[in-house]
Structures are given as structure tokens and as C-alpha cells.
Amino acid sequence: MSNISELYFFVTLSRNQSLAAAARDLDITPSAVTKRLALMEKRLGVRLVNRTTRKISLTTEGEIYLSRAVLILSDIDEMELLVSNRKETPGGLLRVNAPLGFGRRYLSPVVSEFIKLYPEVEVQLTLTDAPVNLPDKSIDVVIRFGDIPDSRLVARKVADNRRLLCAAPSYLAQHGRPNSAAELSGHNCIVLRQNNQSSSLWRLTRGDRTESIKVHTRLSTNDGEVALKWALDGHGILMRAEWDLAKYVRSGRLELLLEDYSTPPADIYAVYLEKANLSAKVAVFVDYLRESFLIENAGKIKRALW
């Protein structure tokens, strides 16, 4: 705890930019501030602050110490907020956004179970083709796939998920099976457009080698259900998330291709705004989602899909 106290002390000192102002803020004497700073620097073996008669400035080591101190104290505040929020009874309006297909097939049953357990919570589920970007005043939690690039957001993994390559038996009977990533360029591929951009450059990895293949397409769409229907009709090879393909592969209507290759990640995340805004209803809902797909027991998501 003495180390945590030092972190608070140094952040306060840095914010005030003078020993006298820091002393007033901490309600101690300027000499006590000077002594405490000297003890810190002696213990660490480096100079943290450049002193002048009126102001202080941080050394390079002081800047490093300050940046880490702010992060650590933020994590401590988040931990205490999270624990205290969990004492509350979840209640009020919870606004959730998710992709259409996944929301219909997998998320809506979870929401149905959730509101039975937490009758004080009202869930407003919005399903959309295009992903919603936070911050958005109308949404509390967004279900997203793949990497979450915005560091301002909190993203908790709900389930593992892969993108798989597949085609209908009728297509493979007519055009043959690709045996390597490079052979995809000679096939008809069905491309799913996202954010008004065509994803016709497919990246596949085997071992330590990643190949970028420009695929040929006669059919593209921004609707995953339409793309899936075209693949079932035998029009070409489709790259799609396993949750969307599982039942068709299981029934034999689609066959997996190039299974020794991996594709860009498509793991499922619950995404919400800054850590300090984590309310009881959000915390409990995200926990319930993770338990429903048993992120800590990877077997259940496989059983749910396959």
C-alpha cells in the first residue's frame, strides 16, 4: 500500500507542477513534499524531477513513472468501481446492438433467458447489417467480430470463432476443389462487402507464411444471408464465420475447404465504452453472455455450433 500511496503522491505532484502547490493539495508542508520526493528518488535510484525555485519539470524517468502510475491507478479505480457496481441490483434499460444473423440465431435466445433471471432489466436489442461504432448514445453494448482497433473501448471476448472457406458439393463437382490458397484465384468466389468496401483480397495463413489472394467474383453483397444462399446454390466459394456455416456443413449442404489454412480472426466480443461507465446491468449482461458460450470452457461454443 505504501507503493500505491507513492503513485498518488507523484501524480499529484506532477499535476500541480510545483512543490508548494502540491503541498497545499496534499495538506502537508513543502518540506514534507521535498523529503518524500527525495526518499522516492533514493529508493528508485533515479532522478524523477528537475527542481527550480518556482516550478518543477519531469525527467525522462519521471515521465515514464508518471505514465505507468496513471495507468495503474486507473486500473485500481476500475476494479473498485466494478466490485461496488456488482453490489447493485441490475435494472433499467440495456441497449444492445448485434449483427443480424448472429443476433437472430444465437443472441436472442440468450436475451430471452437473461430477462427471466433479471426482471428489473429491460433489453432493447437492435440488429443491423452494418456495425455500430461507439460512442453512440443509443447503444450500451455492441457485439462485434474480429479485432477491436479503438483503444478507448473495452472489449471482452464472448466466444472463439473462425472464418472458414466452403462451397456446395454441386460447385465442387463442376469446378473441382482448390488444394492451395493460390488456386483460389482460379475459382468463382462470393464476396461479402462490409462498410461499403469489397473484401475480394483474402488472406490465408499456413505455418509462418501468409498469402494474400485476389479472388475472382461475379457475385458480391453486403448481406451475409444472401451470400450464404448463393453458396448453397452452388455459385462459388464463400469465406464466412463458423457460426453461420455450422449447420450446413453438418448436414452436408456445404463442404469445408483448405482446412489447414487459417484466416483473419473473427472472435466474438462484447464491446462497450470507457471502463468507468461499466454499470451493474452491463457487467452482469456481459458475464451472462460469456457464461452462455462458456468462453472459459471452449467446448461449449463448439457444441452450440457444431
C-alpha positions as CSV (number, residue, x, y, z in Angstrom):
1,M,0.0,0.0,0.0
2,S,3.0,2.3,0.6
3,N,3.8,2.0,-3.1
4,I,0.2,2.9,-4.1
5,S,0.5,5.9,-1.8
6,E,3.6,6.9,-3.7
7,L,1.8,6.7,-7.0
8,Y,-0.9,9.0,-5.8
9,F,1.7,11.4,-4.4
10,F,3.7,11.6,-7.6
11,V,0.6,12.1,-9.8
12,T,-0.5,14.9,-7.5
13,L,3.0,16.5,-7.6
14,S,3.1,16.3,-11.4
15,R,-0.3,17.8,-11.8
16,N,0.5,20.8,-9.6
17,Q,3.9,21.4,-11.2
18,S,5.3,23.0,-8.0
19,L,6.3,21.7,-4.6
20,A,4.3,24.4,-2.8
21,A,1.1,23.8,-4.8
22,A,1.4,20.0,-4.2
23,A,1.9,20.6,-0.5
24,R,-1.4,22.6,-0.4
25,D,-3.2,19.9,-2.3
26,L,-1.8,17.1,-0.1
27,D,-2.3,19.2,3.1
28,I,1.3,18.7,4.2
29,T,4.3,21.1,4.4
30,P,6.5,21.9,1.4
31,S,9.4,20.4,3.3
32,A,7.5,17.2,3.8
33,V,6.9,17.1,0.0
34,T,10.6,17.6,-0.7
35,K,11.6,14.9,1.8
36,R,9.1,12.4,0.4
37,L,10.2,13.0,-3.2
38,A,13.9,12.6,-2.2
39,L,13.1,9.3,-0.5
40,M,11.3,8.1,-3.7
41,E,14.3,9.0,-5.9
42,K,16.7,7.4,-3.5
43,R,14.7,4.2,-3.4
44,L,14.4,4.1,-7.2
45,G,18.0,5.2,-7.8
46,V,17.0,7.8,-10.4
47,R,16.1,11.5,-10.5
48,L,12.4,11.9,-11.2
49,V,12.0,15.7,-11.1
50,N,14.1,18.8,-12.1
51,R,13.6,21.4,-9.4
52,T,13.7,25.2,-9.8
53,T,12.7,27.8,-7.3
54,R,9.2,28.2,-8.7
55,K,8.4,25.1,-10.7
56,I,9.3,21.5,-11.3
57,S,9.6,19.5,-14.5
58,L,9.8,15.8,-15.0
59,T,12.9,14.0,-16.2
60,T,12.6,11.2,-18.8
61,E,12.4,8.7,-15.9
62,G,9.8,10.9,-14.3
63,E,7.7,10.9,-17.4
64,I,7.9,7.1,-17.6
65,Y,7.0,6.7,-13.9
66,L,4.0,9.1,-14.3
67,S,2.6,7.4,-17.4
68,R,2.7,4.0,-15.7
69,A,1.3,5.4,-12.4
70,V,-1.7,6.9,-14.2
71,L,-2.5,3.5,-15.8
72,I,-2.1,1.6,-12.5
73,L,-4.3,4.0,-10.6
74,S,-6.9,3.9,-13.4
75,D,-7.0,0.1,-13.1
76,I,-7.4,0.3,-9.3
77,D,-10.3,2.7,-9.7
78,E,-11.9,0.5,-12.3
79,M,-11.5,-2.6,-10.1
80,E,-13.2,-0.8,-7.1
81,L,-16.0,0.6,-9.4
82,L,-16.6,-2.9,-10.8
83,V,-16.8,-4.5,-7.4
84,S,-19.1,-1.8,-6.0
85,N,-21.4,-1.9,-9.0
86,R,-21.9,-5.6,-8.6
87,K,-23.5,-4.9,-5.3
88,E,-26.3,-3.1,-7.1
89,T,-29.3,-4.9,-8.4
90,P,-29.2,-4.8,-12.2
91,G,-32.0,-2.7,-13.6
92,G,-33.1,-0.2,-16.2
93,L,-32.8,-0.1,-20.0
94,L,-30.0,-2.0,-21.5
95,R,-29.5,-1.3,-25.2
96,V,-27.7,-4.0,-27.2
97,N,-26.6,-4.0,-30.9
98,A,-25.6,-7.1,-32.8
99,P,-25.2,-8.3,-36.4
100,L,-28.5,-9.6,-38.0
101,G,-27.8,-13.3,-38.5
102,F,-25.9,-13.9,-35.2
103,G,-28.4,-11.8,-33.3
104,R,-31.3,-13.8,-34.6
105,R,-29.8,-17.2,-34.2
106,Y,-27.7,-17.0,-31.1
107,L,-28.1,-13.8,-29.2
108,S,-31.9,-13.5,-29.0
109,P,-32.3,-16.8,-27.0
110,V,-29.6,-15.6,-24.6
111,V,-31.5,-12.3,-24.1
112,S,-34.7,-14.3,-23.5
113,E,-33.1,-16.3,-20.7
114,F,-31.4,-13.2,-19.3
115,I,-34.5,-11.2,-18.7
116,K,-36.1,-14.1,-16.8
117,L,-33.2,-14.0,-14.4
118,Y,-33.1,-10.2,-14.1
119,P,-36.7,-8.9,-14.2
120,E,-35.7,-5.3,-13.4
121,V,-33.7,-5.1,-16.7
122,E,-35.4,-4.1,-19.9
123,V,-33.4,-5.1,-23.0
124,Q,-33.7,-3.3,-26.3
125,L,-32.0,-5.4,-29.0
126,T,-31.2,-3.8,-32.3
127,L,-29.9,-5.9,-35.2
128,T,-28.1,-4.3,-38.1
129,D,-26.1,-5.2,-41.1
130,A,-23.5,-2.5,-40.7
131,P,-21.6,-2.5,-37.4
132,V,-22.4,0.4,-35.0
133,N,-19.4,2.4,-33.9
134,L,-19.2,3.6,-30.3
135,P,-19.7,6.1,-28.8
136,D,-23.3,6.0,-29.7
137,K,-25.8,7.4,-27.2
138,S,-28.4,4.9,-28.2
139,I,-26.3,1.8,-27.5
140,D,-24.7,0.4,-24.3
141,V,-23.2,-2.9,-25.6
142,V,-22.2,-3.8,-29.2
143,I,-21.5,-7.4,-30.3
144,R,-18.6,-7.3,-32.8
145,F,-16.4,-9.8,-34.7
146,G,-12.6,-9.7,-35.1
147,D,-10.1,-7.2,-33.8
148,I,-11.3,-4.1,-31.9
149,P,-8.9,-1.4,-33.0
150,D,-10.1,1.5,-30.8
151,S,-8.2,1.5,-27.5
152,R,-10.9,3.7,-25.9
153,L,-13.3,0.8,-25.9
154,V,-13.5,-2.1,-23.6
155,A,-13.8,-5.5,-25.4
156,R,-14.4,-8.7,-23.6
157,K,-14.3,-11.9,-25.6
158,V,-17.6,-13.8,-25.6
159,A,-16.6,-16.8,-27.8
160,D,-14.0,-18.1,-30.1
161,N,-14.9,-18.0,-33.7
162,R,-13.2,-18.7,-37.1
163,R,-13.8,-17.7,-40.7
164,L,-14.0,-20.8,-42.8
165,L,-13.9,-21.5,-46.6
166,C,-16.7,-23.6,-48.0
167,A,-18.6,-24.4,-51.1
168,A,-21.6,-26.6,-52.1
169,P,-21.0,-30.1,-53.4
170,S,-22.6,-29.1,-56.7
171,Y,-20.0,-26.3,-57.3
172,L,-17.1,-28.7,-56.4
173,A,-18.4,-31.4,-58.7
174,Q,-18.3,-28.9,-61.6
175,H,-15.2,-26.9,-60.8
176,G,-13.1,-29.1,-58.5
177,R,-11.6,-28.5,-55.1
178,P,-8.7,-26.0,-54.5
179,N,-5.7,-27.6,-53.0
180,S,-3.8,-24.5,-52.1
181,A,-4.5,-20.8,-51.4
182,A,-3.1,-19.8,-54.7
183,E,-5.7,-21.9,-56.6
184,L,-8.5,-19.7,-55.2
185,S,-7.7,-17.1,-57.9
186,G,-8.9,-19.6,-60.5
187,H,-12.3,-20.2,-58.8
188,N,-15.6,-18.2,-58.6
189,C,-15.7,-16.7,-55.1
190,I,-18.6,-15.0,-53.4
191,V,-17.5,-11.8,-51.7
192,L,-19.2,-10.1,-48.7
193,R,-18.9,-6.3,-48.8
194,Q,-18.6,-4.6,-45.4
195,N,-18.7,-0.9,-44.7
196,N,-19.3,-0.4,-48.5
197,Q,-16.0,-2.0,-49.2
198,S,-15.5,-5.1,-51.2
199,S,-13.4,-7.8,-49.5
200,S,-12.0,-9.5,-52.5
201,L,-8.5,-9.8,-51.1
202,W,-8.4,-12.9,-49.0
203,R,-5.6,-13.5,-46.6
204,L,-4.8,-17.1,-45.6
205,T,-2.0,-18.4,-43.3
206,R,-0.3,-21.7,-43.1
207,G,2.6,-22.1,-40.7
208,D,4.5,-18.9,-40.7
209,R,3.5,-17.9,-44.3
210,T,0.6,-15.6,-45.1
211,E,-0.7,-15.3,-48.7
212,S,-2.9,-12.5,-50.0
213,I,-5.1,-13.8,-52.8
214,K,-7.1,-11.5,-55.1
215,V,-10.2,-13.6,-55.8
216,H,-12.4,-13.5,-58.8
217,T,-16.0,-12.8,-58.1
218,R,-19.2,-12.5,-60.2
219,L,-21.3,-12.1,-57.0
220,S,-20.9,-9.8,-54.1
221,T,-23.3,-8.5,-51.5
222,N,-23.4,-6.6,-48.1
223,D,-25.9,-9.2,-46.7
224,G,-24.4,-12.3,-45.1
225,E,-27.6,-14.3,-45.6
226,V,-27.7,-13.6,-49.3
227,A,-24.0,-14.6,-49.7
228,L,-24.8,-17.9,-47.8
229,K,-27.8,-18.6,-50.1
230,W,-25.6,-18.1,-53.2
231,A,-23.0,-20.5,-51.8
232,L,-25.8,-23.1,-51.1
233,D,-27.0,-22.6,-54.7
234,G,-23.6,-23.6,-56.0
235,H,-22.4,-20.3,-57.3
236,G,-18.9,-20.3,-55.7
237,I,-16.6,-20.5,-52.7
238,L,-17.5,-18.4,-49.6
239,M,-15.5,-17.3,-46.6
240,R,-17.9,-17.0,-43.7
241,A,-17.8,-17.3,-39.9
242,E,-18.3,-20.8,-38.5
243,W,-21.4,-19.9,-36.5
244,D,-23.1,-19.1,-39.8
245,L,-21.9,-22.3,-41.6
246,A,-22.0,-24.9,-38.9
247,K,-25.5,-26.4,-39.6
248,Y,-24.9,-26.5,-43.4
249,V,-21.6,-28.3,-43.0
250,R,-23.1,-30.7,-40.5
251,S,-25.9,-31.5,-43.0
252,G,-23.6,-31.8,-46.0
253,R,-25.0,-28.9,-47.9
254,L,-21.6,-27.2,-47.7
255,E,-18.1,-28.7,-47.6
256,L,-15.1,-27.1,-45.9
257,L,-12.1,-26.2,-48.0
258,L,-8.4,-25.7,-47.2
259,E,-8.8,-26.6,-43.6
260,D,-5.0,-26.5,-43.0
261,Y,-5.1,-22.7,-43.6
262,S,-6.2,-20.1,-41.1
263,T,-8.0,-16.8,-41.9
264,P,-8.1,-13.4,-40.1
265,P,-9.6,-13.7,-36.6
266,A,-13.4,-13.4,-36.2
267,D,-13.7,-13.9,-32.4
268,I,-16.9,-12.6,-30.9
269,Y,-16.6,-9.6,-28.5
270,A,-18.9,-7.6,-26.3
271,V,-17.8,-4.0,-26.7
272,Y,-18.7,-1.0,-24.5
273,L,-17.4,2.4,-23.6
274,E,-14.9,3.5,-21.1
275,K,-14.2,1.4,-18.1
276,A,-15.6,4.0,-15.7
277,N,-19.0,3.7,-17.3
278,L,-19.4,0.0,-16.5
279,S,-22.8,-0.3,-14.8
280,A,-24.3,-3.3,-13.0
281,K,-26.6,-4.1,-15.9
282,V,-23.7,-4.1,-18.4
283,A,-21.4,-6.1,-16.2
284,V,-24.0,-8.7,-15.4
285,F,-25.2,-9.0,-19.0
286,V,-21.6,-9.4,-20.4
287,D,-20.8,-12.0,-17.7
288,Y,-24.0,-13.9,-18.6
289,L,-23.1,-13.8,-22.3
290,R,-19.7,-15.3,-21.6
291,E,-21.2,-18.0,-19.4
292,S,-23.7,-18.8,-22.0
293,F,-21.0,-19.5,-24.6
294,L,-18.6,-20.7,-21.9
295,I,-15.6,-18.7,-23.0
296,E,-13.6,-20.3,-20.2
297,N,-14.6,-23.8,-21.5
298,A,-14.1,-23.7,-25.2
299,G,-16.1,-26.9,-25.6
300,K,-19.5,-25.4,-25.2
301,I,-19.3,-23.0,-28.1
302,K,-18.3,-25.9,-30.3
303,R,-21.2,-27.9,-29.1
304,A,-23.5,-25.0,-29.7
305,L,-22.3,-24.5,-33.2
306,W,-21.5,-28.0,-34.4
